Amino acid sequence: RRRGMKKIVADMMMVAMAINLNKLHSKIQNNQTGIIEYKKAA
């Protein structure tokens, strides 16, 4: 268990980074590392 707002926020930031690293790893494994081009809305 975490006590204190700073520790809770730090823990949540680490969870978010882990999720993003997992997504990045997945994209690298599937060779989907190209630049995403967005179309301008009309």
C-alpha angles and dihedrals in degrees: 000000000000124000123197131036094257092056093046092050091047090050092050091049090054091050090050091049091049091052092049092047089051090052091048092049090050092051092048091051090051093046092241097134097120123123114271112231116204123205118229114249115247 
